[in-house]
Amino acid sequence: MNQHIHCIVNDCHYWQQGNKCSANEILVSTDDFGSRQPDRIDAAMASQLTPEAAGSCMSTCCKSYVTKGSDQAKVDGIKRMT
């Protein structure tokens, strides 16, 4: 499957010129889930997570965000702040 993920969050490690996301995997969640979970909960754990309804586009967020230049290791080897 050839997908193109577009992102306009330019302080994310995965952001590239042309507003492209270079992450191999992303986790999109509800805002409520995202606010309840620590940053270590990400795409690598997706199969273990329980799906939930968002109700609208405005109630979703990307949990795969990693701050550019952060100094703490993450499961996928990318550096992330906690």
DSSP file (Angstrom, degrees, kcal/mol; ACC not computed):
  #  RESIDUE AA STRUCTURE BP1 BP2  ACC     N-H-->O    O-->H-N    N-H-->O    O-->H-N    TCO  KAPPA ALPHA  PHI   PSI    X-CA   Y-CA   Z-CA
    1    1 A M              0   0    0      0, 0.0     2,-0.8     0, 0.0     0, 0.0   0.000 360.0 360.0 360.0 127.9    0.0    0.0    0.0
    2    2 A N        +     0   0    0      2,-0.0     2,-0.3     0, 0.0     0, 0.0  -0.867 360.0 172.9-105.9 101.7    1.4    3.4   -1.0
    3    3 A Q        -     0   0    0     -2,-0.8     2,-0.5     2,-0.0     0, 0.0  -0.790  24.0-151.7-111.4 153.6    0.1    6.0    1.3
    4    4 A H        -     0   0    0     -2,-0.3     2,-0.6    16,-0.0    18,-0.1  -0.982   9.9-162.6-122.7 118.2    0.9    9.7    1.7
    5    5 A I        -     0   0    0     -2,-0.5    16,-2.7    16,-0.4     2,-0.4  -0.891   8.5-155.0-102.0 125.0    0.5   11.2    5.1
    6    6 A H  B     +A   20   0A   0     -2,-0.6     2,-0.3    14,-0.2    14,-0.3  -0.820  16.1 175.3-102.2 138.9    0.3   15.0    5.1
    7    7 A C        -     0   0    0     12,-1.7     9,-0.2    -2,-0.4    -2,-0.0  -0.998  25.7-170.5-146.0 136.3    1.3   17.0    8.2
    8    8 A I        +     0   0    0     -2,-0.3     2,-1.0     7,-0.1    -1,-0.0   0.076  59.4 108.3-114.4  22.9    1.6   20.7    8.9
    9    9 A V    >   -     0   0    0      1,-0.1     3,-1.5     2,-0.0     6,-0.2  -0.784  46.1-178.4 -98.7  89.6    3.2   20.3   12.4
   10   10 A N  T 3  S+     0   0    0     -2,-1.0    -1,-0.1     1,-0.3     7,-0.0   0.437  71.3  65.2 -79.3   2.1    6.7   21.4   11.5
   11   11 A D  T 3  S+     0   0    0     56,-0.0    57,-2.4    -3,-0.0     2,-0.3   0.250  80.3 104.8-101.8  14.5    8.3   20.9   14.9
   12   12 A C  B X  S-C   67   0B   0     -3,-1.5     3,-1.4    55,-0.2    55,-0.2  -0.731  76.9-129.4 -90.3 141.9    7.7   17.2   14.7
   13   13 A H  T 3  S+     0   0    0     53,-4.3    -1,-0.1    -2,-0.3    54,-0.1   0.845 108.5  52.0 -55.4 -36.6   10.7   14.9   14.0
   14   14 A Y  T 3  S+     0   0    0     52,-0.3     8,-2.5    50,-0.2    -1,-0.3   0.553  82.9 112.1 -82.4  -8.4    8.8   13.2   11.2
   15   15 A W  E <   -B   21   0A   0     -3,-1.4     2,-0.3    -6,-0.2     6,-0.2  -0.447  45.3-176.2 -70.1 136.6    7.8   16.4    9.4
   16   16 A Q  E >>  -B   20   0A   0      4,-2.4     4,-1.5    -9,-0.2     3,-0.9  -0.896  37.2 -75.0-128.5 160.3    9.4   16.9    6.0
   17   17 A Q  T 34 S+     0   0    0     -2,-0.3     3,-0.2     1,-0.3    -1,-0.1  -0.142 118.5  39.7 -48.1 146.7    9.4   19.7    3.4
   18   18 A G  T 34 S-     0   0    0      1,-0.2    -1,-0.3    -3,-0.0   -11,-0.1   0.583 129.4 -81.9  82.9  10.7    6.2   19.7    1.4
   19   19 A N  T <4 S+     0   0    0     -3,-0.9   -12,-1.7     1,-0.2     2,-0.3   0.924  84.6 151.6  58.0  49.5    4.2   19.0    4.6
   20   20 A K  E  <  -AB   6  16A   0     -4,-1.5    -4,-2.4   -14,-0.3     2,-0.5  -0.835  44.0-133.7-109.0 148.0    4.8   15.3    4.4
   21   21 A C  E     - B   0  15A   0    -16,-2.7   -16,-0.4    -2,-0.3    -6,-0.2  -0.899  14.1-170.5 -99.2 126.1    5.0   12.8    7.4
   22   22 A S        +     0   0    0     -8,-2.5    -7,-0.1    -2,-0.5    -1,-0.1   0.334  42.5 125.5 -99.2   6.7    8.0   10.4    7.2
   23   23 A A        -     0   0    0      1,-0.1     3,-0.1    -9,-0.1   -18,-0.1  -0.404  59.0-141.6 -65.3 139.6    6.9    8.1   10.0
   24   24 A N  S    S+     0   0    0      1,-0.2     2,-0.3    -2,-0.1    -1,-0.1   0.835  88.7  13.2 -68.4 -32.8    6.7    4.5    9.1
   25   25 A E        -     0   0    0     39,-0.1     2,-0.3     2,-0.0    -1,-0.2  -0.985  69.8-165.9-140.4 148.3    3.6    4.1   11.3
   26   26 A I        -     0   0    0     -2,-0.3     2,-0.5    17,-0.1    16,-0.1  -0.957  12.3-144.1-131.6 155.2    1.3    6.6   12.9
   27   27 A L        -     0   0    0     -2,-0.3    36,-3.5    14,-0.1    37,-0.5  -0.977  12.6-167.7-119.6 117.8   -1.3    6.3   15.6
   28   28 A V  E     +D   62   0C   0     -2,-0.5     2,-0.2    34,-0.2    34,-0.2  -0.910  19.8 166.0-103.2 129.4   -4.4    8.5   15.3
   29   29 A S  E     -D   61   0C   0     32,-2.9    32,-2.9    -2,-0.5     2,-0.2  -0.752  41.2 -83.1-131.8 176.9   -6.5    8.6   18.4
   30   30 A T  E  >  -D   60   0C   0     30,-0.3     4,-2.6    -2,-0.2    30,-0.3  -0.519  41.2-116.9 -75.8 154.9   -9.3   10.5   20.0
   31   31 A D  H  > S+     0   0    0     28,-2.6     4,-2.2     1,-0.2     5,-0.2   0.895 116.7  55.5 -57.8 -39.9   -8.3   13.7   21.8
   32   32 A D  H  > S+     0   0    0     27,-0.4     4,-1.1     2,-0.2    -1,-0.2   0.930 109.6  44.6 -61.0 -47.1   -9.6   12.2   25.0
   33   33 A F  H >> S+     0   0    0      1,-0.2     4,-1.3     2,-0.2     3,-0.7   0.941 112.6  52.8 -60.6 -48.1   -7.4    9.1   24.6
   34   34 A G  H 3< S+     0   0    0     -4,-2.6    -2,-0.2     1,-0.3    -1,-0.2   0.850 108.7  49.0 -57.8 -37.2   -4.4   11.2   23.7
   35   35 A S  H 3< S+     0   0    0     -4,-2.2    -1,-0.3     1,-0.2    -2,-0.2   0.725 112.0  49.4 -77.3 -20.6   -4.8   13.4   26.8
   36   36 A R  H << S+     0   0    0     -4,-1.1    -1,-0.2    -3,-0.7    -2,-0.2   0.674 102.6  71.7 -88.5 -18.7   -5.0   10.4   29.1
   37   37 A Q  S  < S-     0   0    0     -4,-1.3     2,-0.0    -3,-0.2     0, 0.0  -0.722  79.5-117.9-106.5 147.5   -2.0    8.5   27.8
   38   38 A P    >   -     0   0    0      0, 0.0     3,-1.8     0, 0.0    -1,-0.1  -0.328  37.8-102.5 -72.2 164.0    1.7    9.1   28.2
   39   39 A D  T 3  S+     0   0    0      1,-0.3    43,-0.1    43,-0.2    -2,-0.0   0.743 115.2  72.8 -60.7 -24.9    3.8    9.8   25.1
   40   40 A R  T 3  S+     0   0    0     42,-0.1     2,-0.8     2,-0.1    -1,-0.3   0.692  74.9  91.2 -67.9 -15.8    5.2    6.2   25.1
   41   41 A I    <   +     0   0    0     -3,-1.8     2,-0.2    -7,-0.1   -14,-0.1  -0.726  64.4 132.5 -79.7 112.1    1.8    5.0   23.9
   42   42 A D    >   -     0   0    0     -2,-0.8     3,-2.3    22,-0.1     4,-0.2  -0.735  70.0 -57.7-149.0-169.4    2.3    5.0   20.1
   43   43 A A  G >  S+     0   0    0      1,-0.3     3,-1.8    -2,-0.2     4,-0.3   0.773 119.6  67.6 -54.7 -33.8    1.8    3.1   16.9
   44   44 A A  G 3  S+     0   0    0      1,-0.3    -1,-0.3     2,-0.1     3,-0.2   0.740 105.9  43.5 -60.9 -21.3    4.0    0.2   18.0
   45   45 A M  G X> S+     0   0    0     -3,-2.3     3,-2.1     1,-0.1     4,-0.5   0.310  79.6 112.5-103.7   6.7    1.3   -0.6   20.6
   46   46 A A  G X4 S+     0   0    0     -3,-1.8     3,-1.3     1,-0.3    -1,-0.1   0.830  71.7  56.7 -54.0 -40.2   -1.7   -0.2   18.2
   47   47 A S  G 34 S+     0   0    0     -4,-0.3    -1,-0.3     1,-0.3    -2,-0.1   0.690 107.0  51.1 -68.5 -15.7   -2.8   -3.8   18.2
   48   48 A Q  G <4 S+     0   0    0     -3,-2.1    -1,-0.3     2,-0.1     2,-0.2   0.497  93.6  93.9 -95.9  -5.9   -3.1   -3.8   22.0
   49   49 A L  S << S-     0   0    0     -3,-1.3    -3,-0.0    -4,-0.5     0, 0.0  -0.574  75.1-121.7 -93.5 151.4   -5.3   -0.7   22.2
   50   50 A T        -     0   0    0     -2,-0.2    -2,-0.1     1,-0.0    -3,-0.0  -0.801  29.2-124.8 -92.0 123.2   -9.1   -0.6   22.3
   51   51 A P        -     0   0    0      0, 0.0     2,-0.3     0, 0.0   -22,-0.1  -0.298  30.8-174.2 -63.1 149.6  -10.7    1.4   19.5
   52   52 A E        -     0   0    0      0, 0.0     2,-0.2     0, 0.0   -19,-0.0  -0.987  27.1-103.9-144.2 153.7  -13.1    4.1   20.5
   53   53 A A        -     0   0    0     -2,-0.3   -23,-0.0     1,-0.1     0, 0.0  -0.542  20.2-167.3 -79.5 139.7  -15.4    6.5   18.6
   54   54 A A        -     0   0    0     -2,-0.2    -1,-0.1   -24,-0.1   -23,-0.1   0.796  18.6-149.2 -93.1 -36.1  -14.3   10.1   18.1
   55   55 A G  S    S+     0   0    0      3,-0.0     2,-0.3   -25,-0.0     3,-0.1  -0.017  71.0  17.9  89.7 -32.3  -17.7   11.5   16.9
   56   56 A S  S >  S-     0   0    0      1,-0.1     3,-1.6     0, 0.0     0, 0.0  -0.985  79.3-106.2-162.8 162.2  -16.0   14.1   14.7
   57   57 A C  G >  S+     0   0    0     -2,-0.3     3,-1.5     1,-0.3    -1,-0.1   0.858 115.5  64.3 -58.5 -37.3  -12.7   15.1   13.0
   58   58 A M  G 3  S+     0   0    0      1,-0.3    -1,-0.3    -3,-0.1    -3,-0.0   0.594  95.2  60.9 -66.4 -10.2  -12.2   17.8   15.6
   59   59 A S  G <  S+     0   0    0     -3,-1.6   -28,-2.6   -28,-0.1   -27,-0.4   0.081  90.6  89.0-104.6  22.5  -12.0   15.1   18.3
   60   60 A T  E <   +D   30   0C   0     -3,-1.5     2,-0.3   -30,-0.3   -30,-0.3  -0.832  47.6 178.8-120.7 158.7   -8.9   13.4   16.9
   61   61 A C  E     -D   29   0C   0    -32,-2.9   -32,-2.9    -2,-0.3     2,-0.6  -0.978  32.6-109.6-151.2 161.3   -5.2   13.7   17.3
   62   62 A C  E >   -D   28   0C   0     -2,-0.3     3,-0.6   -34,-0.2   -34,-0.2  -0.861  21.7-171.8 -95.5 118.3   -1.9   12.2   16.1
   63   63 A K  T 3  S+     0   0    0    -36,-3.5   -35,-0.1    -2,-0.6    -1,-0.1   0.413  74.8  77.8 -88.4   1.3   -0.1   10.3   18.9
   64   64 A S  T 3   +     0   0    0    -37,-0.5    -1,-0.2   -22,-0.1   -50,-0.2   0.386  62.5 130.9 -92.1   4.6    3.0    9.7   16.8
   65   65 A Y    <   -     0   0    0     -3,-0.6     2,-0.4   -53,-0.1   -53,-0.1  -0.335  33.0-176.8 -59.1 132.7    4.3   13.3   17.3
   66   66 A V        -     0   0    0     14,-0.1   -53,-4.3    -2,-0.0   -52,-0.3  -0.986  28.5-118.7-133.6 122.5    7.9   13.4   18.3
   67   67 A T  B >   -C   12   0B   0     -2,-0.4     3,-1.7   -55,-0.2   -55,-0.2  -0.379  33.0-110.5 -63.0 129.9    9.5   16.8   19.1
   68   68 A K  T 3  S+     0   0    0    -57,-2.4    -1,-0.1     1,-0.3    12,-0.0  -0.381 100.3   9.9 -57.6 134.3   12.5   17.7   16.8
   69   69 A G  T 3  S+     0   0    0      1,-0.2    -1,-0.3    10,-0.1    11,-0.1   0.550  87.5 154.0  75.3   8.0   15.7   17.6   18.7
   70   70 A S    <   -     0   0    0     -3,-1.7    -1,-0.2     9,-0.4     9,-0.1  -0.260  38.7-141.8 -68.0 162.8   14.3   16.0   21.9
   71   71 A D        +     0   0    0      8,-0.1     2,-0.5     2,-0.1    -1,-0.1   0.116  64.9  92.4-119.5  22.7   16.8   14.0   24.0
   72   72 A Q  S    S-     0   0    0      8,-0.0     8,-4.8     0, 0.0    -2,-0.1  -0.972  72.6-119.8-121.3 129.3   14.9   11.0   25.3
   73   73 A A  B     -E   79   0D   0     -2,-0.5     2,-0.3     6,-0.3     6,-0.2  -0.292  26.2-159.3 -67.5 146.3   14.9    7.7   23.5
   74   74 A K    >   -     0   0    0      4,-1.2     3,-2.3     1,-0.0   -34,-0.1  -0.758  35.4 -95.8-119.4 166.8   11.6    6.2   22.4
   75   75 A V  T 3  S+     0   0    0      1,-0.3     4,-0.1    -2,-0.3    -2,-0.0   0.856 124.2  48.5 -52.2 -41.9   10.7    2.6   21.5
   76   76 A D  T 3  S-     0   0    0      2,-0.1    -1,-0.3     1,-0.1     3,-0.1   0.348 122.3-103.6 -85.7   9.1   11.3    3.1   17.7
   77   77 A G  S <  S+     0   0    0     -3,-2.3     2,-0.2     1,-0.3    -2,-0.1   0.309  83.0 126.7  89.1  -9.3   14.7    4.7   18.4
   78   78 A I        -     0   0    0     -5,-0.1    -4,-1.2     1,-0.1    -1,-0.3  -0.559  65.3-113.5 -78.7 146.5   13.4    8.3   17.8
   79   79 A K  B     +E   73   0D   0     -2,-0.2    -9,-0.4    -6,-0.2     2,-0.3  -0.628  41.9 173.3 -81.8 137.4   14.1   10.8   20.5
   80   80 A R        -     0   0    0     -8,-4.8     2,-0.2    -2,-0.3   -14,-0.1  -1.000  29.9-126.1-146.2 144.3   11.0   12.1   22.3
   81   81 A M              0   0    0     -2,-0.3   -14,-0.1     1,-0.1   -11,-0.1  -0.622 360.0 360.0 -83.3 149.1   10.3   14.3   25.3
   82   82 A T              0   0    0     -2,-0.2   -43,-0.2   -44,-0.1    -1,-0.1   0.383 360.0 360.0-113.4 360.0    8.1   12.9   28.0
